Amino acid sequence: MADKRVTLKDIALAANVSIGTVDRAVNGKGRINAETQRVIMQKVHELNYRPNKIASTLRRHKAYKIALVIPDTNHFFRLIIDGAKKACEDFDDYAVSLHVIPQDSEENPQGQLRDIAQAMDCGDVSDKYGGLIIAPLHASVTQAINEAAARGIQVVTVNMDAKDSARMCYVGQDPWRTGGIIASVFGKFLNNAAEIAVIEAKGRVSWQQRTEGFMDVLEKDFQGIRVACMFEYQGDRRTAYDLAISILRDRPQIRGIFANTTEGTIGIGTAILDMNRKGKVIAVSYDTPPEGMKLLDDNAIVATVTQNPFLQGYHAAKIMCRILLERVLPEKTMWYTSADLIVNSRQLSLNAESVNHIGCELMQPFCAVCQR
């Protein structure tokens, strides 16, 4: 149970003065006797009083605008958007508004840079964005984040990170850990004795980190699993499908195929299904797109690791609201959502309550705001 917040009323009772006098002393409103000021500030110190920035913001009728700059290309990103909207709805009474600035492609960093620049420059002084939540599509976005921070705009990254930028924090999955989880699934399913193939996309840091986590855990914990071949692809479904067909046709000893993107694993799962290799070759996917869940239920994919996109958007926006309204900075720069291993579509509904609970634990330092 969190400690009760000390209020102006508590200070007034302790100092034996009116609430109005305490308000003037704490907030520098009008004239006040020097001795009274000293007594009040002593009580402020003794009781560890912290001003309620949200309440003072409401009294000043100050509105905050937050821009969410993110692709709107599929169900996954729309869940992030839905989560961010839900978080900002919780702060409707405090004049917080969320404006989604969607990108129509995940492969157009220049378009995203243009949208970020427009967000930084829009409106007059009283109508500018106080915060930007960004899913950076490329390392080039780092400079734009730094420029926003230099202008006094708070930045939180979601799902994709710009680690060397001036962003306040990142909210999303730990891709290295995700790759490691998939390596463990391969190792246990294949009894630590098999040859596998790896197809790797290199367009994003998170994709590369998934591959690194996968390879590192195999090397450390499952040395009986041997990577027989590696191929590079663009992260797309069609190329992954063609590569998987070739592998399954020409390398009958292969027992598993790893890819580091959702589209890649859907391509692999479809190839396994079309080549009638269910139960003989395994693949593990990411997230819960409808095509992937069908392959999962058809046993062409043995499992999928979720990123909890709704929670990513929700917590990124919740952190941003807290930064803007209370000037409370996140106590760490990396906030990782849980990685849940799903083995069939029915598990999604069964896990809903536990996933929400995990999300609350993740944000424990911010739960006081969540409950207001």
N, C-alpha and C positions, 0 to 999 in steps of 0.2 A: 504494500500500500504506500503510495507516494505521500510525502509530507504535505500537510495543508499549506496552501499558499498564504503568506503573510500579506494582509491587506492594509490600506490606508486607515481603516477603522481600528485595526490592531495597534498600529503606531499611535493613533490618537488616544486610545485608552491608556496605553503605556506611558505616554507623555502628559496625560491629563489636559489635552487641548482638543479643539474641534477638528473634524475631518477636513474642513475647509482650510484651517491653518496648516495642517500637515500637507495638504495638496499644494499650498503656496510655497512651503518650505522645500518640498521635494522637487517640484517642477519649476521653481523660480518665478512664481506668479505674484507680482505685487510686492509690497514692502512687508517686512516681518521683523520683530524684535530680535536682536542678535542673540540674546540668551535663549529665547524660545527656539530659535533656529538651531542653536548648539544642542539643546536637549533633544529636539526631534531627530536630528541627524545621528545622535548617539544611540537613540532607540532603533533607528533604521539599521545601524551597524550591528547592534546587539541581537536584533530579531532576524537579521539576514534578509531584509526586505529586498525583493526584486520587482521593479515596475512591471506591470502587465502591459506589455507593448501592444497586444491585440486590442485591449480595451481602449488604450490611448489612441490607437489608430482609428478605431470606430468613432471616438469622440471628435477626432479631427476630420472625419468623413474623407479620409484619404483612400483612394482606390488604387489597387495594384493590378497591373496587367502582366500576364505570363504568356509567352509564346512557346508552343510546342512545335519544334521543327523536326519533322520525321517523315519517312516514306509512308504513303497510304496505298500500298500496293497489294496487300494480302490480309488474310484473317489475323495473322500474328500481330502485325503492326496496328491493326484496328483494335485489338485487345489492349495494347499499350495505351492507345488514345482513350479508350473507354475507361481504363483505370485512372488516367490523369484527370479526366472529366469528373469522375466520381470523387476523387480527393478534393478537387476545387469546389465541388458542390457542398462539401462539408464546411466550407468557409464562405458561403454565400453571404452570410450576415456581416462579414468583414470586408465586403466590397473587393473580393478577389475574382478576377475573370480570366478564363483560359481561352486563348485563341490558337487554333490548330493551323499551322502553315504546312500543308502536305506537299511532299515531292511525289511525282508520278513515276519515278524510277529509283531503284537502289544503286544504280551504276552511273549516277550523274552528280558527282561532287561539285561541279561548277554551278549547277542549278541550285544546289543547297547553299553554296557560298553566296549566291545572289540573293536567295531568300533571307539568309541571316543578315546580310548587309541592309536589306530593305527593312527588316525588323528593327535593327539598331537605329535607323534613320527616320522611322515613321513617327508622326505626331509631333505636337509641340512639347515643351518641357513637362507640362502637367499630364500629358497623355502618352508618355513613352513607356515601353516595356520595362518593368523592374527586374524581370527574370526571364531567362531563356532555358528551356529544357530541350536538349539536342541529342539526336542519335547520329553522331558524326559518321559520314559515309567514307571519309578518306582522311589521311594524315594532314592534308592541306587545310582542313577545317580548324586545326589547332590555332593557326594565326588569327582566324576570325574570332575564336573563343577568347584569345588573349586580348584582342581589341575590344570586345564587349566588356571584359573584366576591367580594362583600363578606363572605360567610360562609366564604370560604377554599376554595370548590369551583372546580376548574379547569374551564374551558369551551372547547371547540373546536366551531366550526360546520362543517357539511359540506353540500355541494351548494347550499345557500342561505346567504347571509351576513347578519350583523347588524353592519355595518362600524363603526358608531359606538358599539358596546357594549364591555364590558370582557372580551370573549372573548380567548383567547390567540392564536388564529389561525383562518384559514379554509382549508379544503381543498375544492377543486372546480374547475369550469371557469371560465374567463374569458368571461362571456357576450358582452361587447363584441367580443372577438376572434372568437367563434363567428359572430356576425352579420356581421362583416367577411369571414370565409371564405365565407359563403353569398353575399354580394354579389359576391365574385370569381368564384364559380361562375356566377352570373347573367350577369355581364359577359362572361365568356369564351364561355359557351354561346350567348349572344345576339349575339356579335360587336360588343358595345358599341353596339348600335343597335336599340332596341325600347322599347315601352311595357309597363309592368308594373303590377300592383295589389299593394297592401299591406293585410293585415288584421292588426290589432294588439290584443292583449290587454294590459291594464294592471294586472292584479291583483298582480303581483310585480315587485320591482325588477329581477330577472334578466331577465324578459321584456322590460321596457322597455330594458334595456341591449343586448339582442340587436338590437332595432329601431334603436337609436342607432348601434350598430356597423355595421349593414347600410346605413343611410342615409349615414353618414359616409364609408364606403369608396366607395359609389356616387358621391357628390359629388366625392370627391378623385380617384378613378382611372377611373371609368366614366361620364363625363358624357353619353355617348350613350344611357344608359339613363334613361328618363323615368318617374317615378311618376305614372301617369294618374289614379289614384284610391286613397283610403285609407278603410278601414272599421274600426270597433271591434267586438270581439266578446268573449265571456267566457272565451276559452281552451278552449272545448269543441268536440268534433268535429262535433256536429250543426249548430251555428250556422255554423261554418267551411264545412261542406259546402253549406249553403243559400246562403251568400254567394258561394262559388265557382261554384255553378250559375248564380246570377244574373249574375255577371261574365262567365262563359263564354258565356252566352246573349245578353247585351245589349251586350257589348263585344268583338266579334270581333277587334279589333286587339291585344288583350292577349296577350303572349307568355310571361308568367311571373307567378306569384302567390307572394308571400312571406307567411308567418305566423310568429309568434314563439313558438309552443308546439308540442310534439309532437302533441297531439290535433288542433290546427289543421291541421297539415300532412297528417295522415292524412285529415282531412275534405276537404282540397283535392285530394289524390291520388285519392281515391275519386271526386270530382266529375270530375276529368280523365278517369278511366277510363270513367265512366258517360256522359259527353258525347262519348266517342270523340275526345279531343283529345291523345292520346299523341303525343309527338314534335312537337306544335305549340305546347304550353304547358308550361312547366317549373315544377317545385317542388322544394325541397330540404328534407329532414326532419331530425329530431334523434333520436339514440339508435337502438336496435335492437328495438323491440317487434315481435312476430310480424306484426301487421297492416301495420306500416310496411315490414318487410322484404319482405313479399309484394308490396306496391305498388312497391317498389324493383326487385324481380326482374321485375315485369310492365311496367317502364319507365314507370309512371305518375308516379313520383318519380325524378329523375335521380341523386340522391345523398343521403346522410345524414351528419351530423356527430355522432360519438359523444362522450359525456362520460366514458366509462370509470367507470361507477358502482362496480364492484367495487374499483377502485383508490382511489376517493374514500373509501369506507368503510375500506379497509385502512390507508391512510396516516393518516387522521384518528385511528383507534384506535391505530396505532403511535406517533404523536406523543403521544397522551394517556398511553400506557403509559410512555413515556420521561420525560414531565413528572412523573408520579407516583413512578416508581421511582428515577430518577436525579436528579430536580430539574433536569433539563436543559431549558431553555426554547428553543422554536423560534427560529431566528435571523432569521426574517421572519414577517410576519403573513398573507401571502397565498401559498398553495401551490397553483399551478394545475396541474391534470392536463392531459394532452395532448388535442388535438382532432384525431381521425383522420377523414379523409374516406373513406366507404365507398361503393362504387358497385355492389356486388352482395353477396349473402349469403355467397358462397364466400370473400370477402375477410376475413370475420370469423375463420375458422380460420387463414387464411394470416398474419394480422396478430397472432395471439395472442402469439408470442414477442417480436415487436418492441414490442408494447404493454407487456408486462411489463418489458422492458428500459428503455423510456421511464420507467416508474414508478420503477425503481431509480435512474435518473439524477435524477429529481425529488427524491428523498429522500436524496441523497448524504450530507448531514450526519448522517443517522440510520442509514446502512447498517451501522455497527458494531453497533448493536443488532439489526438485521435478521439478522445473521449469527451471533448468539450462540445 
